[in-house]
Amino acid sequence: MRRRWVKVLAITVVVLAVLFTVADRVAVHYADKEAARLAEQKYGYGNSTDSSVDVSIKGFPFLTQAFAQDFDHVALTAENFTVDTTSNAQGGYLGVERLRLDLHGVTVTSLTARSAEANLVTGTLTLSYDQLSGVLTRLAGSGGPVKVSQAPGSDGQAARVGISGTVGGRQADGTGTLLAQGNEISLNTPGAEKPAATWRVELPENVGFSAARATPDGVQIDMVGHLVNLGTSRFSR
């Protein structure tokens, strides 16, 4: 009789554990989707037909973190969205290949306002040479195709890039720089006094660019932020 009771108890515990795990995974899946939707709306990461936004709340169990309103690690990945120039120049849109944000020590500060704060945010933003070449070509008008490629070396927040083609009616062959400061990216062509264009990327409050470097696959820009206010969605219901 005792063995039967122990067996029933063991089966009950296993069933409850399975049910809890299923409920936990269903809850985190819903939370991931809702957080991605809010990020799309607030920061504009879902503004093109090819764009995608994914949020992943790390750690198990999720429900324990949700009840405490504290999350150890939340990852956000946005791909193939566009940013416009600060001057809204015609044809000046720049495609962002990938943005990755890792939010550490996230605390929900208001459930009704859907706001939160992260102790630390790190991340990277990647721009492809094809996208940089395309936007410079569009901005150059009838000057012909402009090609942007990797160039050796970087200087902190300025990545060196190779540029060849006609920009602003003059030949611009040589080494230019892609400067990443605050939440703005400026592309400077060889010999030009002013940047060919400047783009602003919507980032969470207190997150800014910290370094830029040219890689074989594109320009990679690092980001960091402390005591980051994730704010509320402008379109929250």
C-alpha positions in Angstrom: 0.0 0.0 0.0 2.8 2.4 0.9 4.6 1.6 -2.4 1.4 2.4 -4.3 1.0 5.7 -2.5 4.6 6.7 -3.3 4.1 5.8 -6.9 0.9 7.9 -7.2 2.7 10.8 -5.5 5.6 10.5 -7.9 3.4 10.4 -10.9 1.4 13.5 -9.6 4.7 15.4 -9.1 5.8 14.6 -12.6 2.5 15.6 -14.1 2.4 18.9 -12.2 6.0 19.6 -13.3 5.1 19.0 -16.9 2.0 21.2 -16.7 4.1 23.9 -15.0 6.7 23.7 -17.7 4.1 23.9 -20.5 2.4 26.8 -18.8 5.7 28.6 -18.4 6.7 28.1 -22.0 3.3 29.3 -23.2 3.6 32.4 -21.0 7.1 33.3 -22.1 6.1 32.8 -25.8 3.3 35.3 -25.4 5.5 37.7 -23.5 8.2 37.5 -26.2 5.7 38.3 -28.9 4.2 41.2 -27.0 7.6 42.7 -26.2 8.6 42.4 -29.9 5.4 44.1 -30.9 6.1 47.0 -28.5 9.7 47.3 -29.7 8.5 47.5 -33.3 6.1 50.3 -32.5 8.3 52.4 -30.2 11.6 52.2 -32.1 10.4 51.6 -35.7 12.3 48.3 -36.1 9.5 46.8 -38.1 9.2 49.5 -40.8 10.0 47.6 -43.9 8.4 44.6 -45.6 11.5 42.4 -45.0 12.1 43.5 -41.4 11.7 41.2 -38.4 11.9 41.7 -34.7 12.5 39.0 -32.1 12.6 39.2 -28.4 13.8 36.3 -26.2 13.4 36.4 -22.4 16.1 34.2 -21.0 16.1 32.0 -17.9 13.8 29.4 -16.4 11.2 29.5 -15.0 9.8 32.6 -16.7 6.7 32.8 -14.4 8.9 33.2 -11.3 10.7 36.2 -12.9 7.4 37.6 -14.1 5.8 37.5 -10.6 8.9 39.2 -9.2 8.9 41.7 -12.2 12.7 41.1 -12.5 14.4 39.5 -15.5 18.1 38.6 -15.6 18.5 38.7 -19.4 16.4 39.8 -22.3 17.7 39.7 -25.9 16.2 41.8 -28.8 17.2 41.2 -32.4 15.9 43.4 -35.3 16.8 42.7 -38.9 16.4 44.5 -42.2 14.8 47.7 -41.1 15.6 51.2 -42.5 16.6 54.5 -41.0 16.4 57.9 -42.8 18.8 60.7 -42.9 18.4 63.5 -40.4 17.7 65.9 -43.3 15.1 63.4 -44.9 17.1 63.5 -48.1 15.3 61.9 -51.0 16.6 58.3 -51.5 18.7 58.6 -48.3 17.2 55.6 -46.5 19.8 53.2 -45.1 19.0 49.6 -44.5 20.2 48.1 -41.2 21.2 44.5 -41.6 21.0 43.6 -37.9 20.7 45.1 -34.5 21.2 43.1 -31.4 20.5 44.4 -27.9 21.2 42.4 -24.7 19.4 43.8 -21.7 20.7 42.7 -18.3 18.9 43.2 -14.9 15.5 44.3 -16.3 13.0 45.5 -13.8 9.4 46.3 -14.7 8.6 49.7 -13.2 5.0 50.0 -14.3 2.7 47.3 -15.6 -0.1 49.7 -16.7 2.4 52.0 -18.6 4.4 49.0 -19.9 7.7 50.5 -18.8 10.9 48.9 -17.5 14.5 49.7 -16.7 17.7 47.8 -17.4 20.8 48.0 -15.4 23.0 47.4 -18.4 22.5 47.2 -22.1 25.1 46.0 -24.6 24.7 45.5 -28.3 25.9 45.7 -31.9 24.5 47.1 -35.1 25.7 45.8 -38.5 25.6 47.7 -41.8 26.4 45.9 -45.0 28.6 47.4 -47.7 25.9 46.8 -50.3 23.5 49.0 -48.3 26.1 51.7 -47.8 27.0 51.5 -51.5 23.3 51.7 -52.5 22.5 54.8 -50.4 25.6 56.7 -51.5 24.7 55.9 -55.1 21.2 57.2 -54.7 22.4 60.3 -53.0 25.0 60.9 -55.7 22.2 61.1 -58.3 23.5 60.8 -61.9 27.2 60.4 -60.9 27.1 56.6 -61.4 27.5 53.8 -58.9 29.5 54.4 -55.7 31.1 51.4 -54.0 31.8 51.2 -50.3 34.2 48.5 -49.0 36.4 47.5 -46.1 39.5 49.6 -45.3 42.1 48.7 -42.8 42.1 50.3 -39.4 39.6 52.1 -37.2 39.8 54.9 -34.6 37.5 54.3 -31.7 34.1 55.4 -33.0 35.3 56.0 -36.6 35.5 53.0 -38.9 37.6 53.4 -42.0 35.9 52.4 -45.3 37.1 52.4 -48.9 35.0 54.6 -51.3 35.2 54.7 -55.0 32.9 56.6 -57.4 31.6 60.1 -58.1 30.0 61.9 -55.1 28.7 65.5 -55.3 30.0 65.9 -58.9 33.6 65.0 -58.1 35.6 61.8 -58.0 35.8 60.4 -54.5 38.3 57.5 -54.6 40.1 56.8 -51.3 39.4 56.2 -47.7 36.4 57.6 -45.9 35.1 57.2 -42.4 31.9 56.0 -40.8 31.5 57.8 -37.5 29.1 56.5 -34.9 28.4 58.9 -32.0 25.3 59.0 -29.7 22.6 57.5 -31.8 23.8 59.0 -35.1 25.9 57.6 -37.9 27.7 59.8 -40.4 29.5 58.8 -43.6 32.3 61.0 -44.7 33.7 60.6 -48.2 37.4 61.4 -49.1 38.2 65.1 -49.2 34.7 66.3 -48.3 34.3 69.0 -45.7 30.8 67.7 -44.6 29.4 64.2 -44.2 27.7 62.8 -47.3 24.8 61.9 -45.0 23.9 61.4 -41.3 21.3 58.9 -40.0 19.7 58.6 -36.7 18.9 55.2 -35.1 16.2 55.0 -32.5 17.7 53.4 -29.4 16.5 53.0 -25.8 17.2 56.0 -23.6 20.8 56.2 -22.3 22.1 53.7 -25.0 24.7 55.1 -27.4 27.3 53.9 -29.8 30.7 53.2 -28.3 32.9 51.9 -31.1 32.9 51.2 -34.9 35.0 49.0 -37.0 35.1 47.7 -40.6 34.9 43.9 -40.9 34.9 41.7 -44.0 31.1 41.5 -43.9 30.2 45.1 -43.1 30.6 47.8 -40.5 29.9 46.7 -37.0 29.0 49.3 -34.4 29.0 48.5 -30.7 26.6 50.0 -28.2 26.4 50.3 -24.4 24.1 51.9 -21.9 23.6 52.0 -18.1 20.4 52.5 -16.1 18.5 52.4 -19.3 14.8 53.5 -19.3 12.9 51.4 -21.8 10.0 53.7 -21.5 6.5 53.1 -22.8 5.1 52.4 -26.2 3.6 55.4 -27.9 1.0 53.0 -29.4 0.3 50.9 -26.3 -3.3 50.0 -25.8 
